[in-house]
Amino acid sequence: MPAPATLATLENQRQLGLYYTPDQLSEIICAWAVRTSRDQILEPSFGGCVFLRHISKALVGRGARKPERNVFGCDVEKAAFFHLAASFDEGFPEENFFKRDFLRLRREDFRNIMFDALVGNPPYVSYHNMNAAQRRAVRSLKDLEIKLQGRASLWAYFVAHSLHFLKHGGRMGWILPGSLVHTDYGVDLLTNLAKIFRQVTAIKLQQRCFGHVGTDESTVMLLCEDRSSFNESGKADIVDVKGVGECAALVGRLTGGIDRGLRIVPSDIDSEIANAYDEIRSTPGVRRLGELAGVKIGVVTGANKFFLVSQSKAKGLGLPKEALLPFLCRFYQAKGLFLKESDLNEMLLEDDACLFVDTRECEYDHRVQKYLKAFDTVARESNETFKKNEKWHQPPMGTIPDAFLSYMHHTGPRLVSNEANVYCTNSVHRVYFKPRISALHRLALAISVVSTIGQFSAEIEGRSYGSGVLKIEPSEAKQILVVAPPQADLGKLRAQAREIDALLRVGQAVKARCLADSCVYNLVPAIARRISQTRLRELLIILRNRRTSKLKLVVRKDDASRV
Ligand SMILES: C[S@@+](CC[C@H](N)C(=O)[O-])C[C@H]1O[C@@H](n2cnc3c(N)ncnc32)[C@H](O)[C@@H]1O
């Protein structure tokens, strides 16, 4: 087991992404990366030295007598150099190791060596959490072969910068967070790597590998093989495995001459899911939600607990009526397919905190002033959201949305028409239909999202969060499959939508979904020729069960082609 980073403080741990890799994962990567006794290998953020030890072991296994000569490394942390001294009995060549920011190193620093492989587990620091020096370092990287999208995390810059040091035919093996396959910048990076390596394989581990250091971050092992070669398919393979054992077996199949070029074959059920998804999305009449509507997060107040009050609290504070704007604060308050005035009245009766203290019309009213003054001054001055507003208590409101979409859900998302004409907080997404979207299409979209097709695509596009909740970011929501036929019987659709709404309100979600399925299959009959309602429901259940038991196994190929 790697030595813990006992010399680092907790603050350091967060800022430098100091989470050392489990021994076995590092061993798998090093055994794969080191091919001959002469290979020179670089670990750009070696930390507890677990990779360095396994590189040495793999070199010895290939016949090297003085493996430490071929091991190179870098780390910013003092603790890493204590680990280094303890890891090599024979000592280590000082000129091979740098206590520097890797992103500032150039080929000349490593005597222009082009490495046979780079391996490691770079710091997982989100763009949001980067400190000023880290931001300056990523901004200084002007000559990256792969350009990264603006808000990429630090680890992505490590991977991209590493390409400067890798020789033709070389390999890279990384332990990365799930954001490699879940974020736009991650998928973009993966897609670009697939263009410059013969084989790129991202192995998603269902097992949480960093639980021992108190993080629930999911793990992806990224293996890039044969730099600068033509990749026939131009695609990365994304494969799910249960745990470290299955991962080792899989990488074992990739290693060595005979299996070079072997494509990993997903299990039958995963292929069926991937095929069903492709079949449905290529059916004429089936569209992405984002083609017909924009999806944005709700109003960001910066302090929902302060700005949203209940009716009784507002009364107690004597806040004037003009300062109180009804809001949808929690998605569960929208129970069906429509949010009606009667739903708002119910929230008020229940004394839910659903009134936003809106100061735009009555900022100078003494009761409003008194309430604003109650906000702690220190907290106010350090609140990042407030800093972005012209007046700290007036968040940008935008226009009232046409509909709402759930952000996190135990089952699946729902699109709710905003008949009550209210805003919502950022725990709910706002949906704005594109101009000229007919009443028929609006209904068809709401019905589609609760149908099995909508729910199935949401499982594939969204991500599992916390204890298995399905989390759907706006960009993912736009990928949800919906039906939008050119014409249909509007009156009939309205009646069906009302029936679905009524079923949802009494908790009959499965019946509501089955009714939505018949509507969707009637609106676009061609779907039935591609997949039956029954089989699609079975596949949805498989996906949901995997998510709730954290066993998501979908193989998603060619993410770059997503709209
Ligand atoms: C996730 S830990 C991984 C350590 C080691 N690679 C492992 O797998 O156990 C990330 C490491 O990156 C180092 N680090 C953070 N920022 C760095 C930078 N800019 N340059 C080099 N190393 C850095 C940290 O000190 C830490 O040791």
The ligand as an SDF file (V2000), in Angstrom:
LIG
                    3D

 27 29  0  0  0  0  0  0  0  0999 V2000
   -3.8380   12.4880   -6.9580 C   0  0  0  0  0  0  0  0  0  0  0  0
   -2.2460   12.7590   -6.2270 S   0  0  0  0  0  0  0  0  0  0  0  0
   -1.4690   11.4320   -6.9890 C   0  0  0  0  0  0  0  0  0  0  0  0
   -0.1380   11.1150   -6.5240 C   0  0  0  0  0  0  0  0  0  0  0  0
    0.4820    9.8980   -7.1990 C   0  0  0  0  0  0  0  0  0  0  0  0
    0.5650   10.1060   -8.6210 N   0  0  0  0  0  0  0  0  0  0  0  0
   -0.3610    8.6640   -6.9130 C   0  0  0  0  0  0  0  0  0  0  0  0
   -1.0010    8.1810   -7.8090 O   0  0  0  0  0  0  0  0  0  0  0  0
   -0.3870    8.1920   -5.7820 O   0  0  0  0  0  0  0  0  0  0  0  0
   -1.7740   14.1830   -7.0960 C   0  0  0  0  0  0  0  0  0  0  0  0
   -0.3440   14.6390   -6.8970 C   0  0  0  0  0  0  0  0  0  0  0  0
   -0.1400   15.7790   -7.7220 O   0  0  0  0  0  0  0  0  0  0  0  0
    0.7630   16.6460   -7.0860 C   0  0  0  0  0  0  0  0  0  0  0  0
    0.6180   17.9320   -7.7420 N   0  0  0  0  0  0  0  0  0  0  0  0
   -0.3670   18.8280   -7.5950 C   0  0  0  0  0  0  0  0  0  0  0  0
   -0.1760   19.8700   -8.4060 N   0  0  0  0  0  0  0  0  0  0  0  0
    0.9710   19.6140   -9.0940 C   0  0  0  0  0  0  0  0  0  0  0  0
    1.7030   20.3200  -10.0980 C   0  0  0  0  0  0  0  0  0  0  0  0
    1.2580   21.4590  -10.5510 N   0  0  0  0  0  0  0  0  0  0  0  0
    2.8240   19.7550  -10.5760 N   0  0  0  0  0  0  0  0  0  0  0  0
    3.2700   18.5570  -10.1220 C   0  0  0  0  0  0  0  0  0  0  0  0
    2.6260   17.8570   -9.1740 N   0  0  0  0  0  0  0  0  0  0  0  0
    1.4970   18.3730   -8.6730 C   0  0  0  0  0  0  0  0  0  0  0  0
    0.3340   16.5750   -5.6370 C   0  0  0  0  0  0  0  0  0  0  0  0
    1.3460   17.0080   -4.7580 O   0  0  0  0  0  0  0  0  0  0  0  0
    0.0180   15.0910   -5.4990 C   0  0  0  0  0  0  0  0  0  0  0  0
    1.1440   14.3790   -5.0660 O   0  0  0  0  0  0  0  0  0  0  0  0
  1  2  1  0
  2  3  1  0
  2 10  1  0
  3  4  1  0
  4  5  1  0
  5  6  1  0
  5  7  1  0
  7  8  2  0
  7  9  1  0
 10 11  1  0
 11 12  1  0
 11 26  1  0
 12 13  1  0
 13 14  1  0
 13 24  1  0
 14 15  1  0
 14 23  1  0
 15 16  2  0
 16 17  1  0
 17 18  1  0
 17 23  2  0
 18 19  1  0
 18 20  2  0
 20 21  1  0
 21 22  2  0
 22 23  1  0
 24 25  1  0
 24 26  1  0
 26 27  1  0
M  CHG  2   2   1   9  -1
M  END
$$$$
